[in-house]
Amino acid sequence: MSALKAGRPSSEKRAMTMGDIAGSEKMKRVNFDLPEVLHTKLKMHAAAQGKSIKDIMTDFVEALP
């Protein structure tokens, strides 16, 4: 007999994760285009700081008045 069962996987309640408990702040995705040379410059800057591009951009936006 197979261990598989029929039905929708999403119909079962999933367990709460630490992310569910800790971060209830609603997030928004931001997309924009950069010329390849600027993307490389940003990526190199982030790597030199030991951060991700997301971290660099978040720090920048948080520093805005």
Stockholm file with secondary structure:
# STOCKHOLM 1.0

chainA/1-65         MSALKAGRPSSEKRAMTMGDIAGSEKMKRVNFDLPEVLHTKLKMHAAAQGKSIKDIMTDFVEALP
#=GR chainA/1-65 SS CCSCCCSCGGGSCCCCCHHHHHCCSCCCCCCCCCCHHHHHHHHHHHHHHTCCHHHHHHHHHHHCC
#=GC SS_cons        CCSCCCSCGGGSCCCCCHHHHHCCSCCCCCCCCCCHHHHHHHHHHHHHHTCCHHHHHHHHHHHCC
//
